Amino acid sequence: MTTPTTTLPSGDELPVVGCGTWDIAGETVQESVRAALDAGYTHIDTAEGYMNEEAVGEAIADHDIDREDLFVTSKVLPKNLGYESLIGACEDSLEKLGTDYLDLYLIHWPNPAISLRESLQAMATLEEEGLVRNVGVSNFSAYQLSCAHHVSPVDIAVNQIEFHPWFQRPDLVDYCRETDTTIEAAAPLARTEIFEDEVVNELADSYDKSPAQIVLRWAIERDVVPLPKSSSPDHVRENLDVLEWELDEEDRERLDERERDQPVYDTPAREWTGDVYGISQ
């Protein structure tokens, strides 16, 4: 089975389903990535802040997939968004992953204490040197994304955001569409909370699919690239089985109507002094 793709501004093809690796590490993440590659995933998403890049890289190296056939994403922590820090963080990620380049490198979170222009200049350098093929952001609001588009010397190809039926963010989605910014869904299953939704469960029974498959298929039909993660190899394989069937329009609309404006992680406040931001008073 060939995974469908969406085309980025560079012309590179981004597979429409990725294997997420948030909050799993060591042998667990290796088993997850191995299961994903065996199942036919060609899109792996990790991050400096996940603390698992080395394990992810080892799992990729154990597989016989050609590097050119694999789309690998990593992200830089907000505390490392200064020019030199960002370059160094990318080089560290490449070393841990055991690869010469990243297909996509994202600013993991905006950091108001560091110049966005400086960060994107560093991204441009990485792209010029061939260490990064595509540049993007993550967890940016429409306001922050518009600023990034305005000052960036390179295309902002992707905004990876929290997106699921309970948190659909129409204004942000519309702005991404207007600016040809591909939307990736972090936490596309609302960190499993969406499994409690009665409509999701009704549709799962109706289609003889899992609740996860229903929600992932909905995201794909909304032209959003979901990045589900699981520590279960069976669930990893199951999550890819969403490409050869469709939701009826009325069922898709039922999921559209589940909007609650209810995030599971992208809440308004931040813990600025933690390891993610590292901003001291």
N, C-alpha and C positions, 0 to 999 in steps of 0.2 A: 504494500500500500504506500503510495506517495502522498506525503502530507501537502495539502494546498499551502500556498504562500501569499503574502502581500508584498508589494514592491516598495522599497524605501527610496528616498530621493536620490541616493547614490546609484540606484539600479539593482542593488542587492536584494535578494529574496528572503523575507522573514517568514519562517513556518508559522502557521496560524495557531498552533498549540505548542506550548513549551513545557519542559519539566522544571518546576520550581524546586528550590532546595532550602528555603528558609527554615530555620529552627531544627535542622537535622545535620548531623555531623558524623565523622568517623566511619565505622563500618556500615552504619545505618544509611548514610547518604550514598556510600559507594554501592550498596545493594540497590538503592532507589535508582541511581544513574545507570547502573548496569541493566536493570530491568527495563528502563526507558529506552536505552539504545537497542536492546534485544527486541523490544516491541516495535521499533521503527521511529521513535522520536529522533529528530535531527536538530533540536533546539533545547539548549540547556541554559538555565538562568541561575547565576550565583551572585555573590557580592563579597567585598572585603569584610563587611560587617557581619556576614553569616559565619565567619571563622571556619569555613569548610572548603576553601578553594583547593587546598592541597589534596584533600580526599577526593574531591570532584575530578581534579586533574588525573589522579591515579586511576580512577574508574574509567575515564575516557581513554587513557593510555592502554588499559587492559583490553579494550575493544578494538576490533579490526576496521572500524569506520575510518574512511579517508577524512583528514582534517578539513579539506575543502567542501566536504558534504555535511559538515556540522556547523551550526550557528551557535556561538558561545557568547554569552553576555555576562559582564560583571559590573560592579558599581563601586564608586568611591565614596567614602564616608564624608559627611559634612566637615569634620575637623581637618580634613586633608584637602580642602578646596583652594588653598593658596597655590600659586603657580608651581613652585618647586615640589611642594608636598604632593600635589596631584600627579605630576610626572612620576615621582618616586612611588606613589601608591599603585599606579598602573604597572610600573615595572615589577613591583613586588607581586601583584596579582598574576602577571604573565609567568613569572618564575614558579609560583605555586601551582598554577594550572598546567605548566609544562607546555606552553604554546608560544608561538612567536607573535601572535596578534590576537586581538579581540574583535569579533564581528560587531559588537555593540558595547559601548562603555557609557554608563549613566552616572550623572550626579544623583546620589541616592536620596538626598533631601536637600532642599535649599538651606543656605546658611547666611542669615542677614549680616553676620559679622565679617564676612569675606566678600570681596568684590566679585560679582557674577561675571563681569567682563574679564577679570583675571583668570577665573576658572575656565572660561570658554576659550581664552587664548591658549591655555595649557592643553585643552582638548584639541584645538587646531594644530598645535605642535605634534601631538601624538598621532593625529591623522596624517599630517605631512610626512612623519617618519615611518608610517606604515604599521605602527603598533596598534592602531585602532582604525577600523574600517567605517564605522558609523558612530555618531555621537547622539546622546539623548539625555533626558532628565527623568526624574522619578519623584512622585509626590509633589509636583508643582501645580499650583492653582492657575487659573486662566491668567490672572494678573502677572504672576511670576513667569509663566511661559511666554506671555507677550513680551516681557522685558528680555527674556533669553533670546527670542527671535530677533529682537531689535538690535542687540549688541553682539550677537554671535558671528564670528567669521566663518563658521561652518554650519551646515544644515542641522537643525534639531529634528532628528528623525522620529523620535519616540518620546512619549510621556507615559511612564509606567505608574499607574494610580490604583488606589483601592476602588474596585468596581464590582458590583454584584446586584442581584435584584432588590436588595434592601437599601442600596446606596448607589444610585444611578447617575447622579451629577450632570444633569442635562446641559447646564451652561458651560461647564468645562468640556464636556464631550463635543458640544457644538463648536467651541473655539478650536479644539484640536482638529475637527473636520475642516474648518475654514482654512486652517494653516497647513494642511496636509501633514499633520503630526499623527503618526500611528499610535493608537491607544493599546497599551498592554494592561491586563488586569492582574494586579497583585491581589492576593487573597480573594480569588474569584469565587470561592465557596464560603466567604465570610468566616474563614477559619472554622469551618464545619457548623457554624450557628445556623446557616441557611437550611440545614437538614431538618430543622424543626418546623419549617414553613409548610402549612397544610396544602397549599396549592402545588408546591414542588413535589410533595409526597403523592398527591393525587395524580399528577402527571407522570411520575415515575411508575406508578401502578398501571396507568393507562398505556404507556409506551413499552412496558416491561423493561425499563431501564433503571439504573440507580439514580437517586436524587442528584448525585454529583454530575452524572452524565446529562441530566436534564438542564442543570444550571450552566454547565460548560457549553452545551449546544446553543443555549440561549445567547450566551456571550458571543459566540462565533457568528450567529445570525445578526447580531448587533454590530458586526464588523469590529469586534474587539478581540485581541489575542490573549486568551487566558493562559495563566502560568500556574496550574495546579501543582501542589506538592503533596507527597504522601510518603510515609515510612514503610508502607505496605507495597511490595512488588505487585501483588494482585491488583491493588487499586491504581497503581501507576499504569499498568497495562489497560485497565478498564477506562481510565481517563482519556486515553487516546482513541477509544472506540466511539467517537462522536462525529466522525467525518462522513459517514456514508448513509446518514438518515437525516430527516429534517423535522422540525416542529410545525404543526399546523399553525396558520396565521392567528387563529383565535386563541390558541394555547400560548403562543408567543406574547400576545397582547395580555393574557392573564398574568404572565410573569412581569410584563412591563408595569402592570398595575400594583405590583407588590412593593413599590418604592416607599420607603419609610424615612429617608434621609438619615440612615442609621449606620455610621461607620463602626468597624470593629477595631481599627487601629489609627486611622487618620483623623484624630480628634483635634480640635483647635489649639490646645496648649501643647507645649513641648517641655521635656526635661533637659534644659540647656546645658547643664553641667555634667551630664553622663558621658559615657564613652562615645556615643554617636556624635554629639556636637562638641563637647569639650570646651565650652565657652565659659571662662571664669569671670567673676564679677570685677 
